Amino acid sequence: MEEMRLQKYIANSGYCSRRKAEELILNGKVYVNGIIVTELGTKVDSDKDEVIINNKRLKLIKGYSYILLNKPVGYVTTAKDQFDRPTVLDLVGGAGNGLLPVGRLDMYTSGALILTNDGDFIYKVTHPKHEIEKTYNATVRGIITDEDVEKLKKGVEIDDYISGKAKVRILKIDKEKNISRVEITIHEGKNREVRKMCEAVGKKVIALHRSKIGQIEVKSLKIGEWRYLSDKEIDTLKN
């Protein structure tokens, strides 16, 4: 078999994402043929080499699964949670072996989440250079204004960075309840970015739902339901 980089091998075994694999290698957590390896350029042959992490021998997954989940609030986006909270993998039992979330949604955000055991796919979809759009529906406390929308479109200051340009449109304003619904489309997807963007214009998010990843919508699925992606959908995200 053709050799591949160690981090790619780890990702394609379904153990973790390629970025996480790189961290494990650099931190001396990966053994190849009984020897700790810390060089990211290391290559392995799955027919000859033995790769072990945390006393687990890794094997490449044959046959990939790609699923779309309409994530409910209250589930964490991880394979295993240190606090024993319910994870998104609890919702997709039997969908495939070694599934990992593609990107993240925080515990209190619902909506579109892709899971797969294809490490290359995870790397391509999550890498910033591909700029895959994610669309969110945010319900916020307060009446959002045209001025707020323009600020969000151009980018607002969050922590130590300025958010990227966004597509923003008002969906609904309820003056009696003092709430607004706004659709925000971004391609960065940093930690809690949409919530922080809204807070930067003085609007606290009280409900957040990701409706689309690229052009893949989740509206046909009830909360907690999932389906396999079509070949066309997979190719669209890969390319």
C-alpha positions in Angstrom: 0.0 0.0 0.0 1.1 3.6 -0.7 2.6 5.4 2.3 0.7 8.3 3.9 1.5 10.9 6.4 1.0 9.8 10.0 -1.6 12.5 10.8 -3.6 11.5 7.7 -3.4 7.8 8.8 -4.7 8.7 12.3 -7.6 10.7 10.9 -8.5 8.0 8.3 -8.7 5.5 11.1 -11.5 7.5 12.7 -9.5 8.2 15.9 -9.7 12.0 15.6 -9.5 14.9 13.1 -6.2 15.5 11.3 -5.6 18.7 13.3 -6.1 16.9 16.6 -3.8 14.1 15.2 -1.1 16.7 14.6 -1.4 17.9 18.2 -1.1 14.3 19.5 2.1 13.7 17.4 3.7 17.0 18.5 2.9 16.1 22.1 4.6 12.7 21.9 1.4 10.7 22.2 1.8 8.6 19.1 3.8 5.4 18.8 4.9 3.9 15.5 6.3 0.4 15.8 6.8 1.0 19.5 8.7 4.3 19.1 7.3 7.7 20.0 7.1 9.9 16.8 6.9 13.6 17.0 7.6 14.6 13.4 4.6 15.6 11.3 6.4 14.5 8.1 6.5 10.9 9.3 5.0 8.5 6.8 3.5 5.0 7.6 2.4 2.0 5.6 -0.8 0.4 6.9 0.4 -3.0 5.7 3.6 -2.9 7.7 3.5 -0.3 10.4 1.8 -0.4 13.8 0.4 2.9 15.1 -0.8 3.1 18.7 -2.4 5.9 20.7 -3.4 5.5 24.3 -2.7 1.7 24.1 -5.1 1.5 21.1 -3.8 0.1 17.8 -5.3 2.0 14.9 -6.6 0.5 11.6 -7.8 2.3 8.5 -11.5 2.4 8.0 -12.8 0.7 4.8 -16.0 2.3 3.6 -16.9 5.8 4.6 -20.1 7.2 6.0 -21.3 10.7 5.7 -24.4 11.8 7.6 -26.4 15.0 8.2 -27.8 15.4 11.7 -30.3 18.0 12.9 -28.7 18.4 16.3 -30.9 19.1 19.3 -30.0 21.6 22.1 -28.4 19.8 25.1 -25.9 17.6 23.1 -22.2 18.2 23.0 -20.4 18.0 19.7 -17.7 15.5 20.5 -17.1 11.8 20.3 -16.8 11.4 24.1 -17.4 13.9 26.9 -15.4 14.1 30.1 -18.4 15.2 32.1 -20.5 12.3 30.7 -23.0 14.6 29.0 -25.0 13.3 26.0 -23.0 13.6 22.7 -24.1 13.8 19.1 -22.8 10.3 18.6 -25.6 9.0 21.0 -28.0 10.1 18.3 -26.5 8.4 15.3 -25.9 4.8 16.5 -25.4 2.4 13.7 -24.7 5.1 11.1 -21.1 4.1 10.7 -17.9 3.2 12.6 -15.5 5.8 13.9 -17.7 8.8 13.1 -16.5 12.2 14.1 -18.2 15.6 13.9 -17.2 17.9 11.1 -16.6 21.1 13.0 -18.7 22.0 16.1 -21.9 23.4 17.4 -22.0 24.5 21.0 -24.3 22.6 23.4 -27.0 25.2 23.3 -27.1 25.5 19.5 -29.3 23.3 17.3 -29.2 22.4 13.6 -27.1 21.1 10.8 -24.1 19.0 11.7 -22.2 16.6 9.5 -20.5 13.5 10.9 -18.2 11.2 9.0 -15.3 8.7 9.4 -13.5 10.2 6.3 -10.5 12.1 7.7 -9.7 13.8 4.4 -13.2 15.0 4.1 -13.1 16.5 7.6 -9.9 18.3 6.8 -11.1 19.8 3.5 -14.5 20.9 4.9 -13.1 22.5 8.1 -10.0 24.2 6.5 -10.6 28.0 6.4 -9.3 28.2 2.8 -12.4 26.5 1.4 -14.6 29.1 3.0 -17.7 26.9 3.2 -20.7 29.0 4.3 -22.7 28.2 7.4 -26.1 29.8 7.8 -27.7 30.5 11.2 -31.0 31.7 12.4 -30.5 33.7 15.6 -33.3 34.8 17.9 -32.1 37.8 19.9 -33.4 39.9 22.7 -34.1 43.4 21.5 -35.1 45.1 18.2 -32.3 44.7 15.6 -31.8 47.7 13.4 -30.6 48.4 9.9 -27.5 49.9 11.5 -26.9 46.7 13.4 -27.2 44.7 10.2 -24.7 46.9 8.4 -22.2 46.5 11.3 -22.6 42.7 11.2 -22.1 42.6 7.5 -18.9 44.5 7.6 -17.4 42.8 10.7 -17.5 43.5 14.4 -14.9 43.4 17.1 -14.9 40.1 19.0 -12.4 39.4 21.7 -9.1 40.0 19.9 -10.2 39.8 16.3 -12.7 41.4 13.8 -15.3 39.0 12.4 -15.3 38.4 8.7 -17.8 39.8 6.3 -21.2 38.2 6.7 -24.5 38.0 4.9 -27.2 39.2 7.2 -31.0 39.7 6.8 -33.8 40.4 9.3 -36.4 37.6 9.3 -38.8 38.9 11.9 -39.2 41.6 14.5 -41.7 41.3 17.4 -41.9 44.6 19.2 -44.4 43.3 21.8 -42.1 40.5 22.9 -39.0 42.7 22.3 -37.2 40.0 20.2 -35.9 39.8 16.6 -34.9 36.9 14.3 -32.0 37.4 12.0 -30.3 35.1 9.4 -26.5 35.3 9.5 -24.2 33.5 7.0 -20.5 33.2 7.8 -17.7 31.0 6.6 -15.2 31.2 9.5 -17.2 29.5 12.3 -14.9 30.3 15.2 -15.9 29.4 18.7 -19.4 30.9 19.5 -18.8 33.4 16.7 -22.5 34.2 15.9 -23.4 34.7 19.5 -20.4 37.0 20.0 -21.3 38.9 16.8 -24.8 39.6 18.1 -23.5 40.6 21.5 -21.1 43.1 19.8 -24.1 45.0 18.6 -25.9 44.8 21.9 -28.2 41.9 21.2 -28.1 38.7 23.3 -28.9 35.5 21.5 -31.7 33.5 23.2 -31.9 30.7 20.6 -29.5 29.7 17.8 -30.1 27.2 14.9 -27.8 26.4 12.0 -30.0 25.9 9.0 -27.4 25.2 6.3 -23.9 24.0 5.6 -23.0 25.2 2.2 -26.2 24.5 0.2 -27.1 21.5 2.4 -30.3 22.3 4.4 -31.5 20.6 7.5 -35.2 21.7 7.3 -36.4 18.3 6.0 -35.2 16.6 9.2 -36.9 16.9 12.6 -34.8 17.8 15.5 -32.7 14.7 16.5 -33.1 13.0 13.1 -30.4 12.2 10.6 -29.9 11.0 7.1 -27.0 10.0 4.8 -25.6 12.6 2.5 -26.1 12.0 -1.3 -23.0 11.6 -3.5 -23.8 14.9 -5.1 -23.8 16.6 -1.6 -20.5 15.0 -0.7 -18.9 16.1 -3.9 -20.2 19.6 -3.5 -18.5 20.0 -0.1 -15.3 18.3 -1.2 -15.0 20.5 -4.3 
